[in-house]
Amino acid sequence: MSQTPELLPVGPEGETPVRVLTIAGSDSGGGAGIQADMRSFALMGVHACVAVTAVTVQNSTGVSGFQEIDPPIVADQIRAVVTDIGVGAAKTGMLASGAIIDAVVDACVELGTGGDGPIPLVVDPVCASMHGDPLLAADALDDLRGKLIPRATVVTPNLDEVALITGIEVVDGESQRAAARALHDLGARWALVKGGHLRSSDHSPDLLYDGAEFLEIDHERIDTPHDHGAGDTLAAGLTAALAHGYSVPDALRFAKGWVTRCLRAAYPLGEGHGPVNPLWRVGGGFGESR
């Protein structure tokens, strides 16, 4: 697909839309996690199924606690959805523990999700909230590196997550390439090193690597303090586009454009960081119009 349209195609009323699965935690403040995923999926015209991994206690100022879901229940949610409804792509977000990662990987292997299977898998390796609150047990990093990332069609860490996973601090283009190589070496088919936190730039340069070639996709940096859920929203855009049959580079072009529009329409909420806002898609006073 040589041209990436601004919006994904939506079928006529009554026709079953493209289906996707998000495997992630719940954000009680509604800005990130499965809430951010489902909001974007709905506004992209994609039907979202959910496997809940954890319930967080959080608002705009941070995460004060969370409760993990029993790992077999997480895996059974995935099996129930994929075997009945079917999905064109899946994504992971907050997985909380090594036991949940193991359960998710087992279900994905069984159902052909990620790896060499027919269902693309976007791995957003959520390790901490934007406020620095831990969302993944420290002893689960080896499971993330050794079991989940090798199944990723695309892995999408932010720069803090890159440092935790690879030990590489990304400060410029050279270290960004080194980090992409290190992520790919862990087994991901494509490694995405996002540049949104490279504050030295007035642009947001994301770097995609498939083991042979680097592709940089650049957008303007949006100057807003309200960027809660940006990583989830980018990964959701990637997942939706992959479910529509886009190539990984074209899916990233779509997702990057989507999250940039959502950042431009972000709004304040509570006493802390407000969320990125996909409601620009509907116009009518909800941020940017179409």
N, C-alpha and C positions, 0 to 999 in steps of 0.2 A: 504494500500500500504506500504509494509515493507521496500522497498528500494526506495530511492529518486534518480532518475537519475540526472546527471549533467546538462542536458538540457531538456526542455520540448519537448514532441513529436510534430513533425510538419507533417501535412498530405501532400499528393501529390499535385502537381500543379493542379489548377482548382477546388480543393475541398475547401468548405467554412471552414475557420479555426474557432477555439474557439473565441468567442466574449466577450469582457469585456467593462465596462463603467467607465471612470474617471470623477468625478464631482469635479472640481478644478479650480484654477486661472491660468492665463497665465503669464509666466515669459519671459519678453522681452529679457533677456540675454540668454535664452535657456538652463539654467542649472537645473532648478527645475520645479515644477508645472506640467501642462499638457504636456509641452515639454519633461520633464524627463520621465513622464509616457509613452508617446507615443513612445519615443525612445526605452525604455526597452521593451514595449509590442511588437513592430515591430521585435526587435531582438530575442525575445522569440518565434516568430511565431504566435503571438496572434493579432487578429484584434481589434483595440481600437476605441471605440466610446467616444464622449466627450460632457459633459455639462459644459460650461464655466460659472464660477461664478463671476469672476473679471478679469480685465486687469491691470496688474501691470506695473509700470515704474521702471525698475531695471536693474542693470548690476552686474558685479562681486564685486562691492564695497558696494552695498546695494540697498534698495528700497526707492525711492524718492516720490512715490505716487501710488495710484491705484483708479480705477473706478469700482464700483460694477455694476453687471448686474441686471436688474430689476428682483426681485424674481419670478414673474410668468413666465418669459422667461426661467429662470433656470429650474423651474419645468417642463415646456413644452418641453425643450430639453430632459429631462429624459424620459418623457412619449413618445415622438416621437421615441426615440431609442428603448426602451424596447418593445413597442407594435408592432413595425415593424421588427426590426433586431433581437431582443432578445439577452440577455446577460447571460453568465454563472456565472458572479460575477461582483461586482461593488466596487469602492472605493471612498472615499471623501478625499479632501485635503483642500485647503484654501476655507473657506465659508464666511468669511468677517463680517457677521452680523447675528443678531438673526432672522431677517426677511427671510434671505436666508436659514438659518438652518430650520426654520419652513416650508418653501416651499419644501425643499429637503425631510424632514421627511414626509410631507403629500404625496408627490409623491411616496416615498418608501413604505409607508403603503399601498397605493392604488395598487401598482404593485408587492407587495410581495418581496420587497428587504429588507434584514436584518430581525431582529426579528425572528418570527417563519415562515417567508416566504421561498420560495424555492431558492431565489437568495442570496448567501452569500454577506455580506457587510463588507468591511474593512474600519474602521474609523481612518484616520490619522488626529488627532485634531490639525491642524496647527494654532498656535496662534501668532507666530512671525517668522521673517526670521532668518537665522543663524547669522545675524549682529545685531539682537535685534529689528529690525523694526516691529512694531505691524501689524499683518495681520488679527486680529479678534477683533471686538469691545469689550471693557471690559464688557459691559452690556449683551453680548451674551454668557458669560460663563455659566449662569444658563440654557440657552437653550441647550448648548452643553452637560452639565451634565445630564439634566433632560429629554431631548427629543431625541438627536442623539445617545449618547453612549448607552442607553438602546436598540437600534436597532442593535448595532454592533455585528457581528460575531466575529471580533477581533478588539480591539482598540490598537493603536500603538504609543503612545506619546513618545517623547524624554524626558529627565530628567527635562528640564525647563518646558515643558508642563505638566508633572506629578505634579510638584510643584504648578503650577497654578490651575490645576483641583482638586487635592486632598489635597493640603496644606502640603504634605510630601516632604521633601528634601531628595533625595536618595543619600547616601554617601557610602553605603556598602551593603552587602548581606541582612542584617536584614531589613534595611529600604527599599530595593528593594522589598522584600516580602510584607512588610506592604503596599507599594504603589500598588502592584498587587492586594492585597485583597481589597483595597479601590476602585480601578477601577472596579473590578468585582462586588462589592457591588452596583455600579451605574447602573448595569444591563447588561454590556457586557457579552457575552457568554464566551469569552476568553479575558484575559487581558495580553498584552505584555508590559513589562517594559524594554526598551532597555538599554544596558550597554555601548554604544559607548562613552558616555561622562564621564564614571568613569575612570578618568585619572590615578588613582592609580594602575590600572591593565595594564599588557602588553597584555591582551586578551580583547575581547569584549563580555562579558557575557550577553546574552539576557535571560530574565526570562518570561516564559509563564505560566499562571494560569487559570484553568477552574473552580475554586471554590472548588475543591477537592484535586488536585495534582499540584505540581510545576514541571516544566520541564525547565532545563537550557540548552541552546544551545550556545556553545562557539566557537568562531573563533579567529584567531590571529588578533591583532590590527594592522592596516596598518598605518604606520607613514607617513602621507601626509597632507599638509595644504589644499589640493584640495578635499573637501568633500561636495561641494554644491550639493544638491539634493539627498543626501544619504538616508534620511528618505523617500522621495517620491519613490525612487527606490526600497527600501526594501518593502514598502507597495504595489508597483506595482507587485513585484515578488510574494508576498503572494496572491494577487488578481488573477493573472494568474494561479497559481498552484491550487487555490480553484476552479477556473472555469474548470480546467481539472479533478476535482473530488478528489484531494488530501485531506487527513485529515488536520486539522489545524496544528498539530505538523509537519507533513511531508511538508506541504506548507511552514512553517517557515524554516525548514532545507534547502529547495530549495532556498528560498528568501535570507537567510543569506549567503549561498554560492555564490549566484548571486551578491549581493551587495559587498561582500568581493573581488570578482574578479574585479568588477567595480571600487572599491577604489584602487586596485593595479594598474589599468590602467589609473587612473585619470591624468588630464593634466592641466597645467597653462592656464589661460585665463584672459586677461585684467590686471587691477592693483590689483585685490583682489583675492578671492577664485575661483579656477577653479572647474569644475564639475567632479563628478564621471562619469565613461566612460564605457558604455556597448558595445562600438565598439570593445572590445576584441573579441566579438562573431564572427566577420567576419574576423579577422586576417588581413593580408596584410598591416601591418604597423600601424594599428589603436590600439596601445597599445598591450596587451598580445595577442598572437595567441591562437587558439584553441588547 
